[in-house]
Amino acid sequence: MSLRTLFRTVALAVALGAAACDDPTSPAVVADIEISPMPQTLALGETVQLTARPVTAGGRLVNGRTVTWESSDVTRATVDANGLVRALAEGEVTLTAETEEVSVGFILEVTGAPAASLNVDIGAVDYSEGRQFTVTATLRDAEGTVLEDRTVEWRTNDATIASVDQSGNVITTGEGLALVSVHHGELADTVRVTVRAAFGGDLLLDERSTLTGRPGIAYLEPTAHATAPTALLPEDAWGASASPDGTRIAYACDAAAPAICVADRDGSDVRVLTAGDAFREAQPAWSRDGLRIAFTRWAADAAPGAATPTDIWVMDADGTDQVNLTADALSQSSPTWSPVLADGSVRIAFDEQAVDGDPPMSRLASIRADGTDRLFELPTGEYLDRQPSWSPDGTSIAFVRTGLGLIGDLYVIDRATRTARAATVATLAGVQQQPAWSPNGRYLAFVSAHQPEFNPDGSQVFRPQVYTVRADGRSVRRRTAGTAPKDAPAWIVRP
C-alpha cells in the first residue's frame, strides 16, 4: 500500500461516523483532502504550486479549515505554508497536507541536474497588432549543457498588449510595450515586445488655417507619437471621404458655394460634381463598393443646421443620377454607408431631427440605399444622437451622444441588440465628436480637446486634435500635433 493510499484510508476511517450526516444543515466534518496537482516528478530548481481542498465524505468543500504542509526531506524538496514546492536535490520525498485529524500525502521524485542559466532566443521584437510568433527559452546547467524536458513558466505583464501561452507562443493584441518573461525557479529572462497599432489605413482630416481660419484637408500616417499632418488640399476643402480603393477623395469644396468635389489621393485632378444655383452640398460619404456617393443637401437660400431642412442624397461616383432618399421637412445629415449586411441589403445611416424641435432631439436613422425601409437604429429618442459611423463588419454604429448629463460622448450601437454602450472605458473631459472606424475595425478615430496644451507665453489652451481608441474602449491615444484645430477624421487605405 502506497503512502498516499494509507493516508486516504486513515482519513476515511476518521470520517465514517459523519458520512451519513453529510448535508448542508449538519456541522461539516473533514473526511479527505483533495490535492491538486499531484506531480510524479519535479526537476531540480523547478517549483510547483499545490492546492489543498478539505472536503466531507460526500465531497463538499469545508471552508474555514487551516491546512498545514510538510516535506519528509527538506534537503530534497521544501513546501511552504501556501503549498509552493521547490525541488532542491535528487531523490524521493513525501509531501503531506494535514488538517484536523486528516492527512493526505504523495511521493514526489526530484530528478536531474540543477539549471544554472535561462535565456530566451531574442531580446526585443517590434511588430504590429495581430501578429503571432514563438519565443524559445533554453535552460543550461553549470557546465553549459542544455537541459531538455524541464518545465518553464511564461508570463506577460500586460495581456492587452501581448499575450503568451505556456509554449512561448506570443500574440500581439494591442498598441504599447509589454514584457514577456520566462521563469524556472529563481531563473528568469525577458523579451521586450513593442506593438504598433494596425489600422488598415491612414488618416485624412480637416485642418483650419490659424491665419485665415479657412479649412483644408490634410493627410497623416498615424504613429505612436502625435505628429503634424501634411497639407493635401490646403484651402476651402473639408469633410473628406476616400474611395474604397484609396485612389480618390470626395470632399466638400467652396465652388462659389458649398458643393461636392473629388480629387486624386494626392490632391490633383480636382472635379466639381454638384455645383449649381439651387442647392448646397456637404458631408460626402463613399459607398463600400465605390460606385456611389451619399451627401447632405439643402436649399441655396438657407444655411445648413438644425433650423434648416436638409436631405440625404445619393449619386453615382461621377456625379450623375442624383436621387433624394429622404425628401421631407426634417433635418438629416452625416450619412454613412453600411457594408453588405446579413440580409443582403446595403443601408445608409444618418442623424435626423425636427427643424422646430424644442428641445432639439436627434435620432439615428437608416434607410436602404434605394430609399426604402426607413427605421430608427435605437428604440428611444431621449438624446441628441449625431454623427454616425458604420463599422466595417456592419455590426456596430459609432456616434456622438449629448443630453441627460452627457455633453458629447462617444457611443456605439450593437445592431444585433439595438443597445448602445460608451465607446471609451474612461469618460473624457469636454466634447468628443466625429467618430470614424478604421478600415480593419480595430479602432475609432475621433476629435477631442480634452488634453490641455500650452502656448509659448505659458497660457493654457484646449485645441481640437485627432485621437484614436481601441474598439474595446481602451488605449486612447493622441495622433495629431500642431496649433491648427483639427476636425472630421476619415480613413484612406493605401492602393
N, C-alpha and C positions, 0 to 999 in steps of 0.2 A: 504493500500500500504506500502510495506516494505521500509526502508530507502535506501536499495540497489537499488530497482526499481525506487524510486524517483530520486536518483542521475543519474541513466541512462536516465530517461525521460528528465531531465533537460539538460543533455549532448547532447542528440539527438536533442532537440529543438534548442540549440545554433547552431548546425551544419546543420540544414535543408537547409540553403541557399547555403552551399558548397557541398551538396550531389551530385548535378548534375555536379559539376566540378571536381569530384574525378578522375583525371587522372594524369599520371606522369609528364605532362608538366605544370600543374597548381600549384600555391603555396599550400602547404599542410595545411589543417585546421584540428585540433584535434576535433574529434566528440565523442570519447569514450576512456576509459582507461580499458584495459584488465588486471585484477589482477589474479595472479596465485602463489600459490594455494589460495583457499578461505576456510580455515578450519572452521568448525562449533564450535568446542571446542578445548581447549588447557588446559592441566593440569598445576597446579601450578609448577613454576620452569622450565617449558618447553619453548623452543624457536622454532620459525619457520621463515624461510626466505621467504618474499614475493617479487614478481617481478611485476612491472607495465609497460605496453606497451601502450603508446599513439598511437591511430590509427585514420584513417579517417573514414568517414561514410561507405566507401567501404571496410574497414578492412585493409587498407595499413598502415604499420608502419610509424610513423612520427619520424624521427631522430632529434636530437639536442634540444629536449624539456626537461626541468627540471621538475621532479615530486617531490612534497613535500608530506610527510606523516604526519598524525595526529591521535592521540588517543583521544577519548572523555573522557577517565578517566585514567590518568596516574598512579593512585594508583592501578588499576586492571591490566593494560597492557600498556607497552610502545612500541613504534615503532621508530626506529632511521631513519636517513636520507637515509639509504640504504635499508629500508624495513624489518629490523630484528625486530621481535616481541618477547617480553619476558613477560610471564604470571606471575603476581605478587600477585593477590588476587582474590577470587571467585566472580563471578558475570558477567553481560553482559557489553560489551564495544564495541563501534563502531570505526572501523579503516577506515580511509579515505585517498585516494590518489587524488591529485589535480594537474592540470597543466593548465595554461591559465585560461579559464572560465569553465573548465570541471572538475567535481569531481565525484568519484565513491567510495562508501563505503559498508561495510558489517558488520554484527553483529557477534561478537565472544564471546562465553561463556567460562569463566575461571572456571575450576572445580577442586575439590579435595584438599587434604592436601598437603603442600609442601614436597618435598623429602629432606631428611637430609643426606642420605648416598647412595652411589652407589658402588657396589662391584661385581667383576667377580668371578666365581667359581674356577678359577685356576690362579696361578700367572705366571707360566712358563711351556712351553712344549718343547720337543725335538723330532722332527720327521724327517724322510727322505722326499724327494720330492714326490709329488703326493698323499699325504695323505689328508684326509678331516676329520674335527672334528668340534664340535659346542661348543662355549663358551656361558655360561649363565650369564646374568647380573641381579642383584637384587637391586631394589630400596626400601628404607625404609624411613618412616617419623621419626620425632624426638623421638617418643615413641617406635620405633623399629618395627612398623607394616609394613609388606610387602605391597607395593603399586602395585596393578595389573593394567594392561592395560595402562601403561604410555609409552610414546614414548622415545626411546633412539636412539642414532646415533652411528654406528660403523665406525671406520676409521682404516687405516693401513698407516704406514709411508713409506712402500715400497711394492707395489703390485707385483713387480717382484720376491719377496721372499715369501710373504704370502698375499693372497687376502682375503677379508671378505665381506659378504653381510649384509644386514640390519636385518637379523635374527641371526647374530652371527656365521654363517657357515664359517669356515676358510678352505682355500685350500692352501697347501704348494706348491709353484711354482718354487722356486729356492734356491740355497745354500746361507746361510747367516743368519743374525739376523734381524727380523722385530718386530716392536712394534704395536700390535693390541690393539686399545683402544676403550672404550665405553664412551659416553657423554650424559649428561642430564643437560641442563643449564650449571651451573658452576661446576657441579659434573663430575668426570671422574675417570676411573680406567684402568689399562693397563695389557696386557698379553705379556710376552717376548716369542717370537716364534723363536726357533733355528731350522734351516732347514739344514739337512745334504744332501749332494749330493747323488743321486741314479744313479749308473752307470750300474747296472746289472751284474757286474763282477769286477775282479781285474786286475792289470797290470803286464805284462811281458815286460822287456826292456833289451836292451844291456847296459852293464856297462864295460868300458875299464879299466883294471888294471893301477893304477898310477905307479906301479913298473915295470911291463913288457910291458905295452901297449897292451896286448893281450885281446880280447873281451871275455866276459862271459855273460850269461843270468841270470837276477835277477828277483825277484818276489816282488810285492808291493801291499798292500791293501791301496788304496787312502784314505786319511783322510783330514780334514780341514787344517791341518798343514803339511808342507813339511817334509817328513821323508826319512831316508836312506833305500833303498831296501835291501832285503835279497838275497845273492848269491844262485842260484839254479844249474846252470851249469857253474862253475866258470872259465873255460878256453877253448879257441878255439871253442866257440859256439856263434852264433849271428843270428839275424833276426828270432825271434820265431813267430810261428803261432799255436794257440791252436785249438784242435778239438772242434766241436760244443758242445759236452757234457762236455768239460773241463777235460777229463781224460788223454789226450795225448798232447804232444807238438812236432811239426815239427820245425826244425831249420837247419841252415847251420852249418856244422861241418868241422873241419880240419882232414879228414881221409886220410892223406898223401897229399891230395889236397882238395879244397872245394867240399863238397858233401851235400846231404840231409840226415839228421838223424831224428829219432823220439825217444821219451822217455816218460815215465810216467810223470805226472804233478809234482812229487817230484824229478825228475831228474834221476830216476832209470830205469832199463830195456832199456838201450840205444841200438838202432839198426841202422845200416847204410843201407840206401835204394838205393843209386845211385853211390857208389864209382866205379870208373873204370879208364882206361888209356886214353880213347878217349875224355872225356868231363869233364867239371867242372860245378857245380850247386850251386845256392844260391836262396834266396828270396822265400821260400816255402809259399804257401797260401792254407789253408784247405778249401774245399768246404763246403757250408752251410749244406749239408746232411751228411757230414763226410765220404763220400765214396772215394773222390779223393783229390789229392794234385796237385796244379799247381806250377810251379817253373821256374826259368830262367836258361838256359843252354848255354854254349859257348864252343868253341873248347879248348882242353887241352893245345895247344901251343899258346894260346892268353890270354891276361888279359881282364876281363870284363870292359866295359865302352863304351863311345860314339864312340871310334875309332875301336871297335870290333863288328862284327856281333853277336848278341845274339838272342835266340828264346824263346818263351813261350811254355813250355811243360806241359802235364798233365800225371798223373799216378794214379793207384789205391793206396789206403792208405797203402797198404803193399809193395809198390814199383814196382809192376808188371804192365804190359800193358802200357808202356811209349810211348806217342804219341806227335809228334811235331805239334803244332797248327799253327805256323806262317811260318816256313820253307822258309825264304828269306834272302836277303843280308842286311837287316836293323838291327838296334839295338833296341830290345824290352826288357822291364824289368818291375819290380814291379807289378806282376799280383795280381788281387783282384777279388773275386767272387761276383756275384750278388745273391740275393735270387731268388726264382721263381718269374718272372716278370708277369705283367698282361696278356701278350700273351702266358704265359705258358713256356717261354724259360728261360734258365739259361745262363748268359753271363760272360765272363772274361774280365775285363778292364785292360789296361796296358799302359805304355808310349812307344812311338815309335819315332825314329829319324834316319835320314840317316847317315851312317858311315862317309861320307865325307862332311857332311853339313857345309856350311860356309856362314853366321854364323850358329852355331848349333841351330836348331829349333826342339822342341819335341812336339808332339801332343798326345792327349789321344785317344786311340782307344779301341774298344771292339769287341769281337768275341763270337759266340755261343760256348758252351762247346764241340761241335763236330767239331769245326774248320771252320764252315760256317758263312756267313753273317757278314763279317768284315766291320766295319764302324768307322768313327770318331765321338767322343762324342760332339765336338764343331765344328761349321761351318768353322772357320778360324784357321790358324796356325801361328799367329804373335808372339807367345811367346814360351818360353821354359817351357812347362807344364809337370810335372813329378809326380811320387809317388801317384797314385790314391788310394782311399779307398772308397769302395761301402757301402752306408748306409744300415742298417738292413732292412728298408722297401723298398729298391730298387729305391726310388725316387731321390736320390742325390748321387753325387760322389765328395768327397773332394780331393783336390790335391794341389800341390805347383806350384806357377807361378813365373817366372822370365822373365825380359825383358821389354823394353819400360818404364823405370823408376822404375820397381819393381826388388828387389834383392832377392826375395824368400819369398813370402807372401802366406798365406793360402787362398784358394778359394773353392767354392762349386758350382757344376753344378746342375741346376734344369733340370732333364732329360725330363720333360714334355715340356719345352720351349726351351731347348738346349741353355740356357744362363748361365753365371757364375757371381757370386757375391762374394765379400770379406767375409771370414768366421769370421772375428773379426770386431766389431764395430769400435774400435780404432786401427790404424796401429801400429804394434810393431816394435821396432828397430831391426836391424840385420836380420838374415835369420831364417825363420820358416820352419820346414821340418817334414817328416814322419807322416802325419795325420793318425789317426785311430779312426773310430767311436766306441763309447761304445756299448755294446750289446743291450741296450734299446734305442739307437738312440738319447739320450738327450745331449750327449757331444762328442767332439772331443778331443782326446789326441794328443799331438804333441811335438816336440823337439824345444827348443829355448834357446838362450843365451842372451836375451835382458836385463836381470837384472844383474847388476854388483855385484860381491862378493869381499870379502877382505881376503887376505892371512894373516897369523899370523904376518908377518912383516909389514902389513899395505898396501901392494901393491894391486892394483885393478886387478881383473881378471873376464872374462866373460866365465863361464862354461856352456856347454850344459846341460840343465835339462829338465825334462818332465813336461809339463803344460796341463791343460785342459781348454776348452772354451765351453760354452753352445751352443747348436745348433742355438740359435738366435744371436750368436756373442757376447754375454755379459759374464761378470764374468770370466775373465782369471785368473786362479789360478795355482800356482806352487805346484806340488805334490811330487817332489823328493828333497832330500838333499844329501850332501856329496861332496867330492872333485873329485870323478871319473866322467869323461864325460859320458853322457847318450845318447842313440840313440834308434831308432826303437821300439817305444812303440806298444804293442799289448794287446788285452784283452783276459781274460780267465774267463769263468764262473765257479761257484762252483758246483761240481757234487752233 
